[in-house]
Amino acid sequence: MRQEQRSRGVFVRALLRGGHELPFNTGTKISRGDVLRVSGGQRDVERVAGLIGYPIRPSNVSDVTLIGVGIFFGAIVGLLSIRVGEIPVSLSTSGGTLLAGLISGWLRSVHPNFGNIPGPGLWVFNNVGLSMFAAVVAIQAGPQFLQGLRDDGVTLFVAGLIVAIIPMLFAVLMGKYLFRMHPGILLGACAGARASSVALSVIEDAANSRVPALGFTVCFAVSNTLLTIGGVVIVLLLQ
């Protein structure tokens, strides 16, 4: 039976790659991990699904097992450390969990039949979760911030603004004019350098895209590692 006859009765409605819908025509090449949204009779759809891959049925159930296993092993990897002299170097639990998320995300891009998280669940993680994280950080940092203002006055506040703004300004200029980075990836990298998941969420909402996350991940892990090392180095220098 020819290919055209085996696919008869089924119509392609959409082509999705990496969660994004792509335009397509008769010459479009399908890559591994792509998702085709098709319509037709049940028997025809089942036949074509077996011919080109496997069916992915809509589900509102999250793959909690994969999430739990990823967090567990990611945290274990983050706890591991090596010592360079007297300085311990590690990914930290957050960096290890991020690494596990990257691996799981790549596996799902290749095999999209597992690791499902419904859209509303992702919305809760991206918005409510990050908002609660920002609120908790602010509540914990508030007393120290006010105490610093009472002890050092406006000088501390201005110094904090300079330290926070100037490096990021140089990073944006270098990324745009020296390294010619994509604006979305560049801003994601800046958010990762500050280890700010809230900033990444704001950038993704403004861009209406997940592209900034590509620049966020590596910079987030590196900044967490350097932050840990930097704290140890400062303590050793002050001894």
GROMACS elastic network, one bead per residue, 0.5 to 0.9 nm:
[ bonds ]
;  ai    aj funct       b0    kb
    1     4     6  0.83718   500
    1     5     6  0.64663   500
    1     6     6  0.66147   500
    2     5     6  0.53670   500
    2     6     6  0.63830   500
    2     7     6  0.88946   500
    3     6     6  0.51669   500
    3     7     6  0.63322   500
    3     8     6  0.86711   500
    4     7     6  0.53786   500
    4     8     6  0.62000   500
    5     8     6  0.51340   500
    5     9     6  0.88166   500
    6     9     6  0.87261   500
    6    44     6  0.86171   500
    6    47     6  0.77770   500
    6    48     6  0.71232   500
    6    51     6  0.82476   500
    7    10     6  0.61230   500
    7    11     6  0.86347   500
    7    44     6  0.75321   500
    7    45     6  0.85852   500
    7    47     6  0.78839   500
    7    48     6  0.57936   500
    7    51     6  0.84155   500
    8    11     6  0.83042   500
    8    44     6  0.74712   500
    8    48     6  0.86705   500
    9    39     6  0.85308   500
    9    40     6  0.59154   500
    9    41     6  0.70215   500
    9    44     6  0.60315   500
    9    45     6  0.80283   500
   10    38     6  0.64983   500
   10    39     6  0.57103   500
   10    41     6  0.73273   500
   10    44     6  0.62737   500
   10    45     6  0.62271   500
   10    48     6  0.75687   500
   11    37     6  0.86105   500
   11    38     6  0.54331   500
   11    39     6  0.53594   500
   11    40     6  0.64061   500
   12    15     6  0.77512   500
   12    36     6  0.67236   500
   12    37     6  0.59932   500
   12    39     6  0.66056   500
   13    36     6  0.74884   500
   13    37     6  0.53709   500
   13    38     6  0.52591   500
   13    39     6  0.69233   500
   14    21     6  0.66988   500
   14    22     6  0.74396   500
   14    23     6  0.78258   500
   14    24     6  0.79833   500
   14    35     6  0.82359   500
   14    36     6  0.58685   500
   14    38     6  0.71127   500
   15    20     6  0.82551   500
   15    21     6  0.56051   500
   15    22     6  0.55474   500
   15    23     6  0.70450   500
   15    24     6  0.69713   500
   15    30     6  0.86754   500
   15    34     6  0.70843   500
   15    35     6  0.59282   500
   15    37     6  0.63727   500
   16    19     6  0.57294   500
   16    20     6  0.52019   500
   16    22     6  0.58526   500
   16    23     6  0.89454   500
   16    34     6  0.58328   500
   16    35     6  0.50233   500
   16    36     6  0.63364   500
   16    37     6  0.78630   500
   17    20     6  0.53539   500
   17    21     6  0.64106   500
   17    22     6  0.69237   500
   17    31     6  0.84222   500
   17    33     6  0.71573   500
   17    35     6  0.64499   500
   17    36     6  0.89577   500
   17   109     6  0.82536   500
   18    21     6  0.83896   500
   18    33     6  0.79063   500
   18    34     6  0.73391   500
   18    35     6  0.86683   500
   18   109     6  0.61954   500
   19    34     6  0.88021   500
   19    35     6  0.84640   500
   19   109     6  0.85446   500
   23    28     6  0.86847   500
   24    27     6  0.77110   500
   24    28     6  0.55779   500
   24    29     6  0.86867   500
   25    28     6  0.54807   500
   26    29     6  0.86954   500
   30    33     6  0.86553   500
   30    34     6  0.65413   500
   30    35     6  0.88585   500
   31    34     6  0.56916   500
   32    35     6  0.88363   500
   32   109     6  0.86585   500
   32   110     6  0.63854   500
   32   111     6  0.84400   500
   33   108     6  0.81398   500
   33   109     6  0.55700   500
   33   111     6  0.59882   500
   33   112     6  0.65710   500
   34   109     6  0.80321   500
   34   110     6  0.80892   500
   34   112     6  0.84031   500
   35    56     6  0.84543   500
   35   112     6  0.80225   500
   38    45     6  0.73692   500
   39    42     6  0.85814   500
   39    44     6  0.89374   500
   39    45     6  0.69276   500
   40    43     6  0.83416   500
   40    44     6  0.63802   500
   40    45     6  0.59784   500
   41    44     6  0.51973   500
   41    45     6  0.60531   500
   41    46     6  0.85523   500
   42    45     6  0.51720   500
   42    46     6  0.61059   500
   42    47     6  0.85386   500
   43    46     6  0.51746   500
   43    47     6  0.61160   500
   43    48     6  0.86861   500
   44    47     6  0.51074   500
   44    48     6  0.62246   500
   44    49     6  0.85180   500
   45    48     6  0.52267   500
   45    49     6  0.59757   500
   45    50     6  0.86470   500
   45    55     6  0.88166   500
   46    49     6  0.50758   500
   46    50     6  0.63530   500
   46    51     6  0.86732   500
   46    54     6  0.87153   500
   46    55     6  0.76005   500
   47    50     6  0.53904   500
   47    51     6  0.63615   500
   48    52     6  0.62354   500
   48    53     6  0.81636   500
   48    54     6  0.88201   500
   49    52     6  0.55559   500
   49    53     6  0.55359   500
   49    54     6  0.51417   500
   49    55     6  0.55610   500
   50    53     6  0.54735   500
   50    54     6  0.55688   500
   50    55     6  0.76182   500
   51    54     6  0.79996   500
   54   113     6  0.82350   500
   55   113     6  0.79932   500
   56    59     6  0.88827   500
   56   112     6  0.76522   500
   56   113     6  0.58452   500
   57   113     6  0.85486   500
   59    62     6  0.81496   500
   59   116     6  0.79244   500
   59   117     6  0.87015   500
   59   118     6  0.72547   500
   60   116     6  0.84569   500
   60   117     6  0.75873   500
   60   118     6  0.54598   500
   60   119     6  0.84850   500
   60   120     6  0.89055   500
   61    64     6  0.85003   500
   61   116     6  0.72366   500
   61   117     6  0.69181   500
   61   118     6  0.68059   500
   62    65     6  0.86077   500
   62    67     6  0.86886   500
   62   115     6  0.73621   500
   62   116     6  0.54140   500
   62   118     6  0.63568   500
   62   121     6  0.80164   500
   63    66     6  0.56794   500
   63    67     6  0.65723   500
   63    68     6  0.88954   500
   63   114     6  0.72593   500
   63   115     6  0.51455   500
   63   116     6  0.53801   500
   63   117     6  0.64063   500
   64    68     6  0.60301   500
   64    69     6  0.84861   500
   64   115     6  0.81546   500
   64   116     6  0.87694   500
   64   117     6  0.85348   500
   65    68     6  0.52377   500
   65    69     6  0.60901   500
   65    70     6  0.84476   500
   65   115     6  0.85742   500
   66    69     6  0.51516   500
   66    70     6  0.59159   500
   66    71     6  0.85199   500
   66   104     6  0.81152   500
   66   114     6  0.85281   500
   66   115     6  0.62020   500
   67    70     6  0.51904   500
   67    71     6  0.61993   500
   67    72     6  0.86111   500
   67   101     6  0.84769   500
   67   104     6  0.87329   500
   67   115     6  0.77434   500
   68    71     6  0.52355   500
   68    72     6  0.61068   500
   68    73     6  0.86850   500
   69    72     6  0.51228   500
   69    73     6  0.61566   500
   69    74     6  0.82403   500
   70    73     6  0.54930   500
   70    74     6  0.57714   500
   70    75     6  0.83620   500
   70    97     6  0.69644   500
   70   100     6  0.53962   500
   70   101     6  0.66817   500
   70   103     6  0.88290   500
   70   104     6  0.73252   500
   71    74     6  0.50779   500
   71    75     6  0.59583   500
   71    76     6  0.85436   500
   71    93     6  0.89905   500
   71    96     6  0.82939   500
   71    97     6  0.53815   500
   71    98     6  0.85237   500
   71   100     6  0.69062   500
   71   101     6  0.79247   500
   72    75     6  0.53095   500
   72    76     6  0.63061   500
   72    77     6  0.87883   500
   72    97     6  0.78057   500
   72   100     6  0.89784   500
   73    77     6  0.61728   500
   73    78     6  0.85074   500
   73    96     6  0.79440   500
   73    97     6  0.75637   500
   73   100     6  0.72463   500
   74    77     6  0.51663   500
   74    78     6  0.61481   500
   74    79     6  0.87295   500
   74    93     6  0.69309   500
   74    94     6  0.80713   500
   74    95     6  0.78654   500
   74    98     6  0.71687   500
   74    99     6  0.65674   500
   74   100     6  0.50048   500
   74   101     6  0.80183   500
   75    79     6  0.62242   500
   75    80     6  0.89126   500
   75    92     6  0.75918   500
   75    94     6  0.70391   500
   75    95     6  0.80977   500
   75    96     6  0.53406   500
   75    97     6  0.54441   500
   75   100     6  0.85855   500
   76    79     6  0.51942   500
   76    80     6  0.67540   500
   76    93     6  0.72393   500
   76    96     6  0.73474   500
   76    97     6  0.85962   500
   77    80     6  0.54110   500
   77    81     6  0.85957   500
   77    90     6  0.86302   500
   77    91     6  0.76082   500
   77    92     6  0.81123   500
   77    93     6  0.74263   500
   77    95     6  0.88114   500
   77    96     6  0.54558   500
   77    97     6  0.80688   500
   77    99     6  0.89037   500
   77   100     6  0.89056   500
   78    81     6  0.76454   500
   78    90     6  0.62785   500
   78    94     6  0.70316   500
   78    95     6  0.62081   500
   78    97     6  0.71713   500
   78    99     6  0.89181   500
   79    90     6  0.68845   500
   79    91     6  0.73542   500
   79    92     6  0.58283   500
   79    93     6  0.59428   500
   79    96     6  0.78430   500
   80    89     6  0.85976   500
   80    90     6  0.61492   500
   80    91     6  0.77417   500
   80    92     6  0.79928   500
   81    88     6  0.60980   500
   81    89     6  0.52747   500
   81    91     6  0.76093   500
   81    92     6  0.84654   500
   82    87     6  0.83114   500
   82    88     6  0.56193   500
   82    89     6  0.52760   500
   82    90     6  0.66556   500
   83    86     6  0.62749   500
   83    87     6  0.54326   500
   83    89     6  0.59646   500
   83    90     6  0.88369   500
   84    87     6  0.51872   500
   84    88     6  0.63170   500
   84    89     6  0.71705   500
   85    88     6  0.80284   500
   86   232     6  0.86112   500
   86   233     6  0.89213   500
   86   236     6  0.86896   500
   87   229     6  0.65591   500
   87   232     6  0.64178   500
   87   233     6  0.71714   500
   88   228     6  0.82512   500
   88   229     6  0.69742   500
   88   232     6  0.80114   500
   89    92     6  0.87438   500
   89   225     6  0.67598   500
   89   226     6  0.84990   500
   89   228     6  0.75055   500
   89   229     6  0.64662   500
   90    93     6  0.87547   500
   90    95     6  0.86072   500
   90    96     6  0.88367   500
   90   224     6  0.88489   500
   90   225     6  0.61682   500
   90   228     6  0.80326   500
   90   229     6  0.86781   500
   91    94     6  0.74320   500
   91    96     6  0.56801   500
   91    99     6  0.89976   500
   91   221     6  0.65239   500
   91   222     6  0.79637   500
   91   224     6  0.69333   500
   91   225     6  0.55471   500
   91   228     6  0.89018   500
   92    95     6  0.52559   500
   92    96     6  0.61157   500
   92    97     6  0.85693   500
   92   221     6  0.85377   500
   92   224     6  0.72379   500
   92   225     6  0.71532   500
   92   228     6  0.83502   500
   93    96     6  0.50750   500
   93    97     6  0.60435   500
   93    98     6  0.84676   500
   94    97     6  0.51415   500
   94    98     6  0.61012   500
   94    99     6  0.86419   500
   94   221     6  0.81722   500
   94   224     6  0.82894   500
   95    99     6  0.62062   500
   95   100     6  0.87011   500
   95   217     6  0.89431   500
   95   220     6  0.73700   500
   95   221     6  0.50347   500
   95   222     6  0.84239   500
   95   224     6  0.69328   500
   95   225     6  0.80563   500
   96    99     6  0.50211   500
   96   100     6  0.63097   500
   96   101     6  0.86455   500
   96   221     6  0.81268   500
   97   100     6  0.50113   500
   97   101     6  0.61909   500
   97   102     6  0.86755   500
   98   102     6  0.62595   500
   98   103     6  0.87584   500
   98   217     6  0.73112   500
   98   220     6  0.86256   500
   98   221     6  0.76217   500
   99   102     6  0.50653   500
   99   103     6  0.63549   500
   99   104     6  0.86301   500
   99   217     6  0.81933   500
   99   218     6  0.88600   500
   99   221     6  0.81032   500
  100   103     6  0.51740   500
  100   104     6  0.60940   500
  100   105     6  0.84542   500
  101   104     6  0.50399   500
  101   105     6  0.58971   500
  101   106     6  0.84783   500
  102   105     6  0.50810   500
  102   106     6  0.61714   500
  102   107     6  0.86334   500
  102   217     6  0.80013   500
  103   106     6  0.51448   500
  103   107     6  0.62112   500
  103   108     6  0.86643   500
  104   107     6  0.50565   500
  104   108     6  0.61803   500
  104   109     6  0.86274   500
  104   115     6  0.76868   500
  105   108     6  0.51209   500
  105   109     6  0.62202   500
  105   110     6  0.88090   500
  105   115     6  0.82444   500
  106   109     6  0.50433   500
  106   110     6  0.64737   500
  106   111     6  0.86039   500
  107   110     6  0.52238   500
  107   111     6  0.59200   500
  107   112     6  0.77661   500
  107   114     6  0.87325   500
  107   115     6  0.86512   500
  108   113     6  0.72640   500
  108   114     6  0.63944   500
  108   115     6  0.62485   500
  108   116     6  0.83387   500
  109   112     6  0.56282   500
  111   114     6  0.67279   500
  111   115     6  0.89409   500
  112   115     6  0.73402   500
  112   116     6  0.78472   500
  113   116     6  0.74676   500
  117   120     6  0.83937   500
  117   121     6  0.63314   500
  117   122     6  0.66500   500
  118   121     6  0.53019   500
  118   122     6  0.64614   500
  118   123     6  0.88002   500
  119   122     6  0.51152   500
  119   123     6  0.62305   500
  119   124     6  0.87790   500
  120   124     6  0.63364   500
  120   125     6  0.87926   500
  121   124     6  0.51400   500
  121   125     6  0.63927   500
  121   126     6  0.86763   500
  122   125     6  0.50632   500
  122   126     6  0.60084   500
  122   127     6  0.84328   500
  123   126     6  0.51273   500
  123   127     6  0.58579   500
  123   128     6  0.75646   500
  123   129     6  0.88878   500
  124   127     6  0.54404   500
  124   128     6  0.50329   500
  124   129     6  0.61936   500
  124   130     6  0.87065   500
  125   128     6  0.60461   500
  125   130     6  0.68538   500
  126   129     6  0.60403   500
  126   130     6  0.59258   500
  126   131     6  0.83924   500
  126   198     6  0.87044   500
  126   201     6  0.66189   500
  127   130     6  0.53992   500
  127   131     6  0.59637   500
  127   132     6  0.85516   500
  127   198     6  0.86965   500
  127   201     6  0.74568   500
  128   131     6  0.51148   500
  128   132     6  0.61285   500
  128   133     6  0.85644   500
  129   132     6  0.52271   500
  129   133     6  0.61812   500
  129   134     6  0.87298   500
  130   134     6  0.61708   500
  130   135     6  0.85526   500
  130   197     6  0.69301   500
  130   198     6  0.57744   500
  130   201     6  0.77881   500
  131   134     6  0.51424   500
  131   135     6  0.61743   500
  131   136     6  0.86824   500
  131   198     6  0.72647   500
  132   136     6  0.61208   500
  132   137     6  0.85803   500
  133   136     6  0.52447   500
  133   137     6  0.62430   500
  133   138     6  0.86282   500
  133   197     6  0.88969   500
  133   198     6  0.81571   500
  134   137     6  0.51774   500
  134   138     6  0.61421   500
  134   139     6  0.86307   500
  134   197     6  0.88926   500
  134   198     6  0.69140   500
  135   138     6  0.51094   500
  135   139     6  0.61426   500
  135   140     6  0.86417   500
  136   139     6  0.50919   500
  136   140     6  0.61715   500
  136   141     6  0.85313   500
  137   140     6  0.52000   500
  137   141     6  0.60079   500
  137   142     6  0.83617   500
  138   141     6  0.50988   500
  138   142     6  0.57203   500
  139   142     6  0.53038   500
  139   143     6  0.77514   500
  140   143     6  0.69622   500
  140   144     6  0.79779   500
  141   144     6  0.55246   500
  141   145     6  0.60508   500
  141   146     6  0.87525   500
  142   145     6  0.50811   500
  142   146     6  0.62366   500
  142   147     6  0.85649   500
  143   146     6  0.52908   500
  143   147     6  0.61061   500
  143   148     6  0.85827   500
  144   147     6  0.50001   500
  144   148     6  0.60428   500
  144   149     6  0.86239   500
  145   148     6  0.51183   500
  145   149     6  0.63241   500
  145   150     6  0.87691   500
  145   157     6  0.89123   500
  146   149     6  0.50635   500
  146   150     6  0.62825   500
  146   151     6  0.86966   500
  147   150     6  0.51298   500
  147   151     6  0.62279   500
  147   152     6  0.85909   500
  148   151     6  0.51088   500
  148   152     6  0.58359   500
  148   153     6  0.71475   500
  148   156     6  0.70925   500
  148   157     6  0.85485   500
  149   152     6  0.53810   500
  149   154     6  0.64362   500
  149   155     6  0.82597   500
  149   156     6  0.67152   500
  149   157     6  0.71504   500
  150   153     6  0.55635   500
  150   154     6  0.88248   500
  151   156     6  0.89491   500
  152   155     6  0.62410   500
  152   156     6  0.58613   500
  152   157     6  0.86217   500
  153   156     6  0.61838   500
  153   157     6  0.73372   500
  154   157     6  0.50857   500
  154   158     6  0.61714   500
  154   159     6  0.85153   500
  155   158     6  0.52386   500
  155   159     6  0.60421   500
  155   160     6  0.85232   500
  156   159     6  0.50793   500
  156   160     6  0.60935   500
  156   161     6  0.86835   500
  157   160     6  0.51245   500
  157   161     6  0.63726   500
  157   162     6  0.88268   500
  158   161     6  0.50836   500
  158   162     6  0.63057   500
  158   163     6  0.87062   500
  159   162     6  0.51324   500
  159   163     6  0.61826   500
  159   164     6  0.85444   500
  160   163     6  0.51637   500
  160   164     6  0.60444   500
  160   165     6  0.85147   500
  161   164     6  0.51326   500
  161   165     6  0.59324   500
  161   166     6  0.82380   500
  162   165     6  0.53267   500
  162   166     6  0.56589   500
  162   167     6  0.83399   500
  163   166     6  0.60152   500
  163   167     6  0.67469   500
  163   168     6  0.88729   500
  164   167     6  0.66208   500
  164   168     6  0.69509   500
  164   194     6  0.88758   500
  165   168     6  0.54171   500
  165   169     6  0.60911   500
  165   170     6  0.87962   500
  166   169     6  0.50661   500
  166   170     6  0.63233   500
  166   171     6  0.86082   500
  167   170     6  0.52046   500
  167   171     6  0.61068   500
  167   172     6  0.87230   500
  168   172     6  0.61440   500
  168   173     6  0.86074   500
  168   190     6  0.66556   500
  168   193     6  0.88229   500
  168   194     6  0.88344   500
  169   172     6  0.52669   500
  169   173     6  0.62998   500
  169   174     6  0.86139   500
  170   173     6  0.51575   500
  170   174     6  0.59890   500
  170   175     6  0.83704   500
  171   174     6  0.52149   500
  171   175     6  0.59144   500
  171   176     6  0.84725   500
  171   186     6  0.85314   500
  171   190     6  0.71294   500
  172   175     6  0.51396   500
  172   176     6  0.60664   500
  172   177     6  0.85245   500
  172   183     6  0.87957   500
  172   186     6  0.69405   500
  172   187     6  0.74068   500
  172   190     6  0.75292   500
  173   176     6  0.52559   500
  173   177     6  0.59540   500
  173   178     6  0.75799   500
  174   177     6  0.54591   500
  174   179     6  0.64446   500
  174   180     6  0.82061   500
  175   178     6  0.57656   500
  175   180     6  0.59299   500
  175   181     6  0.55041   500
  175   182     6  0.84228   500
  175   183     6  0.84228   500
  175   186     6  0.63174   500
  176   179     6  0.61094   500
  176   181     6  0.55485   500
  176   182     6  0.75778   500
  176   183     6  0.72142   500
  176   186     6  0.76213   500
  177   180     6  0.54636   500
  177   181     6  0.80993   500
  178   181     6  0.83377   500
  180   183     6  0.87010   500
  181   184     6  0.83869   500
  181   185     6  0.68699   500
  181   186     6  0.59068   500
  182   185     6  0.53616   500
  182   186     6  0.59805   500
  182   187     6  0.86776   500
  183   187     6  0.61490   500
  183   188     6  0.85018   500
  183   212     6  0.83587   500
  184   187     6  0.53637   500
  184   188     6  0.61960   500
  184   189     6  0.86275   500
  184   203     6  0.79590   500
  184   204     6  0.83750   500
  184   207     6  0.74758   500
  184   209     6  0.85813   500
  184   210     6  0.88259   500
  184   211     6  0.61584   500
  184   213     6  0.85376   500
  184   214     6  0.87562   500
  184   215     6  0.79783   500
  185   189     6  0.60690   500
  185   190     6  0.86742   500
  185   211     6  0.62999   500
  185   213     6  0.71311   500
  185   214     6  0.60990   500
  185   216     6  0.74717   500
  186   189     6  0.50431   500
  186   190     6  0.63284   500
  186   191     6  0.87453   500
  186   212     6  0.72960   500
  186   215     6  0.63411   500
  186   216     6  0.85220   500
  187   190     6  0.50343   500
  187   191     6  0.62840   500
  187   192     6  0.86176   500
  187   200     6  0.80999   500
  187   203     6  0.73053   500
  187   212     6  0.65173   500
  187   215     6  0.75462   500
  187   216     6  0.81439   500
  188   191     6  0.50733   500
  188   192     6  0.61900   500
  188   193     6  0.86282   500
  188   199     6  0.82883   500
  188   200     6  0.60154   500
  188   203     6  0.72865   500
  188   204     6  0.84489   500
  188   211     6  0.80391   500
  188   213     6  0.57613   500
  188   214     6  0.70727   500
  188   217     6  0.83103   500
  188   219     6  0.86844   500
  189   193     6  0.60839   500
  189   194     6  0.86852   500
  189   200     6  0.89350   500
  189   212     6  0.73876   500
  189   213     6  0.80021   500
  189   214     6  0.79176   500
  189   217     6  0.76228   500
  189   218     6  0.78967   500
  189   219     6  0.57601   500
  189   220     6  0.78214   500
  190   193     6  0.50082   500
  190   194     6  0.64703   500
  190   195     6  0.85996   500
  190   196     6  0.88579   500
  190   199     6  0.89957   500
  190   200     6  0.88950   500
  190   215     6  0.80185   500
  190   216     6  0.72706   500
  190   219     6  0.77166   500
  191   194     6  0.52485   500
  191   195     6  0.61573   500
  191   196     6  0.53681   500
  191   197     6  0.70777   500
  191   198     6  0.83621   500
  191   199     6  0.56840   500
  191   200     6  0.56970   500
  191   203     6  0.86339   500
  191   212     6  0.89381   500
  191   215     6  0.85425   500
  191   216     6  0.62501   500
  191   219     6  0.81662   500
  191   220     6  0.77960   500
  192   196     6  0.60606   500
  192   197     6  0.74174   500
  192   199     6  0.85886   500
  192   200     6  0.76128   500
  192   213     6  0.86806   500
  192   215     6  0.73251   500
  192   217     6  0.63824   500
  192   218     6  0.74202   500
  192   221     6  0.78204   500
  192   222     6  0.85884   500
  192   223     6  0.72826   500
  193   196     6  0.77434   500
  193   216     6  0.75731   500
  193   218     6  0.87849   500
  193   219     6  0.50698   500
  193   220     6  0.55465   500
  193   221     6  0.85062   500
  193   222     6  0.76105   500
  193   223     6  0.53728   500
  193   224     6  0.83797   500
  194   197     6  0.87374   500
  194   199     6  0.87899   500
  194   219     6  0.83892   500
  194   220     6  0.72765   500
  194   223     6  0.70108   500
  194   224     6  0.88006   500
  195   198     6  0.89767   500
  195   199     6  0.87569   500
  195   216     6  0.84268   500
  195   219     6  0.78660   500
  195   220     6  0.51339   500
  195   221     6  0.81441   500
  195   223     6  0.66150   500
  195   224     6  0.69556   500
  196   199     6  0.53425   500
  196   200     6  0.66266   500
  196   201     6  0.89448   500
  196   220     6  0.80698   500
  197   200     6  0.50470   500
  197   201     6  0.63228   500
  197   202     6  0.87997   500
  197   216     6  0.86935   500
  197   220     6  0.89441   500
  198   201     6  0.51249   500
  198   202     6  0.63862   500
  198   203     6  0.87373   500
  199   202     6  0.51433   500
  199   203     6  0.61985   500
  199   204     6  0.86347   500
  200   203     6  0.50926   500
  200   204     6  0.61062   500
  200   205     6  0.85602   500
  200   212     6  0.71327   500
  200   213     6  0.71271   500
  200   216     6  0.73965   500
  201   204     6  0.51694   500
  201   205     6  0.61546   500
  201   206     6  0.86225   500
  202   205     6  0.51392   500
  202   206     6  0.61701   500
  202   207     6  0.86023   500
  203   206     6  0.51232   500
  203   207     6  0.60756   500
  203   208     6  0.82546   500
  203   209     6  0.86076   500
  203   212     6  0.71707   500
  204   207     6  0.50871   500
  204   208     6  0.55710   500
  204   209     6  0.53705   500
  204   210     6  0.57795   500
  204   211     6  0.75620   500
  204   212     6  0.63882   500
  204   213     6  0.79068   500
  205   209     6  0.70406   500
  205   210     6  0.86470   500
  206   209     6  0.80689   500
  207   210     6  0.80800   500
  207   211     6  0.85115   500
  207   212     6  0.84157   500
  209   212     6  0.73420   500
  209   213     6  0.89640   500
  210   213     6  0.57215   500
  210   214     6  0.77698   500
  211   214     6  0.56610   500
  211   215     6  0.77914   500
  212   215     6  0.55928   500
  212   216     6  0.64364   500
  213   217     6  0.63531   500
  214   217     6  0.62613   500
  214   218     6  0.81316   500
  215   218     6  0.67461   500
  215   219     6  0.69149   500
  215   220     6  0.88654   500
  216   219     6  0.55503   500
  216   220     6  0.58883   500
  216   221     6  0.87603   500
  217   220     6  0.51814   500
  217   221     6  0.64659   500
  217   222     6  0.87836   500
  218   221     6  0.52672   500
  218   222     6  0.61904   500
  218   223     6  0.85302   500
  219   222     6  0.50760   500
  219   223     6  0.58801   500
  219   224     6  0.84460   500
  220   223     6  0.52293   500
  220   224     6  0.61760   500
  220   225     6  0.86519   500
  221   224     6  0.52773   500
  221   225     6  0.62914   500
  221   226     6  0.87124   500
  222   225     6  0.51376   500
  222   226     6  0.61091   500
  222   227     6  0.84345   500
  223   226     6  0.50661   500
  223   227     6  0.58618   500
  223   228     6  0.85402   500
  224   227     6  0.50287   500
  224   228     6  0.62946   500
  224   229     6  0.86860   500
  225   228     6  0.52752   500
  225   229     6  0.62674   500
  225   230     6  0.85019   500
  226   230     6  0.57276   500
  226   231     6  0.84120   500
  227   230     6  0.50635   500
  227   231     6  0.61915   500
  227   232     6  0.87372   500
  228   231     6  0.53516   500
  228   232     6  0.65111   500
  228   233     6  0.87878   500
  229   232     6  0.52248   500
  229   233     6  0.61387   500
  229   234     6  0.86752   500
  230   233     6  0.50403   500
  230   234     6  0.61376   500
  230   235     6  0.85928   500
  231   234     6  0.52633   500
  231   235     6  0.62824   500
  231   236     6  0.87178   500
  232   235     6  0.51643   500
  232   236     6  0.62193   500
  232   237     6  0.86860   500
  233   236     6  0.50934   500
  233   237     6  0.61655   500
  233   238     6  0.86561   500
  234   237     6  0.50829   500
  234   238     6  0.61969   500
  234   239     6  0.87474   500
  235   238     6  0.52051   500
  235   239     6  0.63880   500
  236   239     6  0.53201   500
